[in-house]
Amino acid sequence: MPEPKSKSNLRAVARAAIEIAFILFLFYANLLMGEFTRANGQGKSFAFALGDIFTRENLMIGIAAATVGYIVFEHLRKRL
């Protein structure tokens, strides 16, 4: 028996949200590695590095990049 259309749409949205969140996680992990390495050399703490990367600008950049990345990879998945 096929799934109802609304459940199928909900699964697609949930999948997109999970994939975008994962890309955003990778973005912040990369920022943290770079910032902590740079900040640690100056004697600054891990907490300082965390505070330095979690900004509104970084969040907007991360969401935009994650959305574009999701769209590109979905397009490639459907093409292959």
C-alpha positions in Angstrom: 0.0 0.0 0.0 1.5 3.4 -1.0 2.1 6.1 1.6 -0.3 9.1 1.7 1.0 12.2 -0.1 1.1 14.3 3.1 3.3 11.7 4.9 5.6 11.5 1.8 5.9 15.3 1.9 6.6 15.3 5.6 9.4 12.7 5.1 11.0 14.8 2.4 10.9 17.9 4.6 12.3 16.0 7.5 15.1 14.6 5.4 16.0 18.0 4.0 16.1 19.5 7.6 18.3 16.7 8.8 20.7 17.0 5.9 20.9 20.8 6.2 21.5 20.5 10.0 24.3 18.0 9.3 26.0 20.3 6.8 25.6 23.2 9.4 27.2 21.0 12.0 30.2 20.3 9.7 30.4 24.1 9.1 30.5 24.9 12.8 32.9 22.1 13.5 35.3 23.4 10.9 35.0 27.0 12.2 35.6 25.8 15.8 38.7 23.8 14.8 40.2 26.9 13.0 39.2 29.4 15.7 40.3 27.2 18.6 43.7 26.5 17.0 44.2 30.2 16.4 42.8 31.3 19.8 44.7 28.7 21.7 48.0 29.9 20.3 47.3 33.3 22.0 46.4 31.7 25.3 42.7 32.1 24.9 40.2 29.5 26.2 38.0 27.0 24.4 35.0 29.0 25.8 36.3 32.1 24.1 36.6 30.2 20.8 33.0 29.0 21.1 31.8 32.5 21.8 33.7 33.8 18.9 32.2 31.5 16.3 28.5 31.5 17.4 27.5 34.8 15.8 24.5 35.8 13.8 26.6 36.4 10.7 28.1 32.9 10.9 24.7 31.4 11.4 23.3 33.1 8.3 26.4 32.1 6.2 26.1 28.5 7.5 22.4 28.3 6.7 22.8 29.7 3.3 25.7 27.4 2.5 24.0 24.4 3.9 20.8 25.1 1.8 22.8 25.6 -1.4 24.8 22.4 -0.6 21.6 20.4 0.0 20.1 21.7 -3.3 23.2 20.9 -5.3 23.5 17.4 -3.9 19.8 16.6 -4.3 20.1 17.7 -7.9 23.1 15.4 -8.4 21.4 12.5 -6.7 18.4 12.8 -9.0 20.6 13.1 -12.1 22.7 10.1 -11.3 
